[in-house]
């Protein structure tokens, strides 16, 4: 297992390098000049802008710029943001906790709600409970998340005044954003759990367990669930990328700090160092989550062994 | 390990991650406190539509830096509502006969928030800092023009020298871009000064939580407000929190829930609802600079023909656009400068008006006759023009209305919607026939940036090349006599409009909505928020 983990992490390095190169090329080869954007409101002459570009090293040939980025990144220096002149590492680290808080809460909520409702629907198949749950699940995968977020603000902030609409800090500012972010993923998990569970509950070993006299609760939660979870784990691993992406929309609508919003504003401003930094961090997170998913397979299914 | 143990561990770990930041989270308290004898004070929570990229006034090119920066930084000169220049950190000034040496006498007893004394040395540091390439200033450098250096005459007198007479100087020195920063703090912090600004202003920077808010608190030692204010001494407000809420709907909601007591950039469609609410007051402040306009690329056929360009202006009904899209809150424009801008000349008002017949006649005269589908053509080519627009902020709807109006004259408009970076890159290259935009500016010298022939790849979106205009622009920058200056810029505006370099659309306004408890919320001549006299009434 340990050797397997090392191998997985070693492969991650070329992946990260490739991702960085791809993003670098996309940023530099698409039209747009961060310096002109920086002075768009208050204006600056061509000479002044050229001077700033020189200072920032933006007139150097592309391989030089990329090489400089990789060389510095390998030593932990991600450069400074073009817009704010702040170290990229500081910008990202200051925004990361809020996004982690939001995404982890949303993932937890999604798994708990999704699995619970999915199991319940599977064990009460073809009843009104099942139908209602699946209707809500269908709404969850079809509805745009920003619309749902605005709806929550309208209902719970404006009309009922239960929660503040914006910002970060305190449980009351986390509830709506986490729920808005979790809902679509919970819906996917619910539907998948339901069908997976239904299939597992039809298998021979379940009939055997029931015949042996195991209580229904034990049959479902101890025996069947482990088997049903395997496709769910896969989905959660893949959806983690979507959760990070969905965090962008949620953070914008609820005006929460986070790397989602950091990424969007950096992309729009063509703030190269920040975009590169955020992409790298996100790629690392994605790699880690999927390694964890793979480990979970081994935990859940004793037949899986890594050599 | 057993699945249940594993799951339990995971859940506990996740809960720790979730709970830890919660325990250090902060919630805003919204109650006001009255502490001074007149009973004025309170806390203002202002919802901004965007976050300033940096709080260093010299390096920023964003309008949000001065919106927050006005509270933290003072300038040498103050521009009053009547556009005259008044004492501020400089008590008086005079210029030499040749126009190249300015002497400023500075106010005494002024200190920066970190205790550094404000004096001639500090002013010299500031001006030299702006022009130093390492500072990476952009917009601020233009405000100093042909600056060559400053000399400290004595502790409170400084002489500033230029390579040529520079008329826009006082205007520049009154702008937040040339706000006075603490030499000690700036030298020590280097590029990090942008996140820890230190000035002499009525409010002291307290904290900046990125992507959330900036907090400033009252400077108890403040005693050097500019002329014409409602009181003396420190400001009334105890604390101001600038919150960044980019989503329009959310920002308006915060005003209604009480999470903010003032917000900026209220979309036009929400104005009627807010106007009916007697708990809310609306401020609509005209913004100096250029009105919303469409630059016409004079280097690209068929817009190289002035008759065609003039026809486009006659065919545009700006009043209809203002009434339909902006609830009538803006005013139709007539020239390259907004009516409230220093140097605006009324002579442009008589040049054009909405006249569809005239437009059609001009196009006919230019050889563009009606073709199939009611689109004009000439030598078999249909009259199709591209209109480049940023995909945000109400520009796209305006473009659509213009498209509809020009269609009636037989001109087909192709709207090219792009995000800012791409649009700028394309317009720089001259891919466009027309480009929609506006810009901020306080001195007519800003026309140099946009219409001087030397700038063909930057802000000169009309790709305009007119030696006469070049000469007038240079002359305008060097003429110190106000009346002569006005005359020069009047001529410039007249020529630009006669040459139809742009379609002026409307003079737009900065729209702010505030809770009726917010009193004396003011704006400086550039419409940046001015909070010195503001207070919250219980």
Interface residues (C-beta under 8 A of the other chain):
Chain A: X30 X31 X32 X33 X34 X35 X36 X37 X38 X39 X40 X41 X42 X43 X44 X45 X46 X48 X49 X51 X52 X54 X55 X56 X80 X83 X84 X85 X86 X91 X94 X95 X97 X98 X100 X101 X104 X105 X107 X108 X150 X153 X154 X157 X158 X161 X164 X165 X166 X167 X168 X169 X170 X171 X172 X173 X174 X226 X252 X253 X254 X255 X256 X257 X258 X261 X262 X265 X268 X269 X270 X299 X300
Chain B: X1 X3 X6 X11 X14 X15 X17 X18 X21 X22 X24 X25 X26 X27 X28 X51 X53 X54 X56 X59 X60 X61 X62 X63 X133 X134 X136 X137 X138 X139 X141 X142 X177 X191 X192 X194 X195 X209 X210 X211 X212 X213 X243 X244 X245 X246 X247 X249 X250 X251 X253 X254 X256 X257 X259 X419 X420 X421 X422 X424 X425 X426 X428 X439 X440 X441 X446 X449 X454 X455 X457 X458 X459
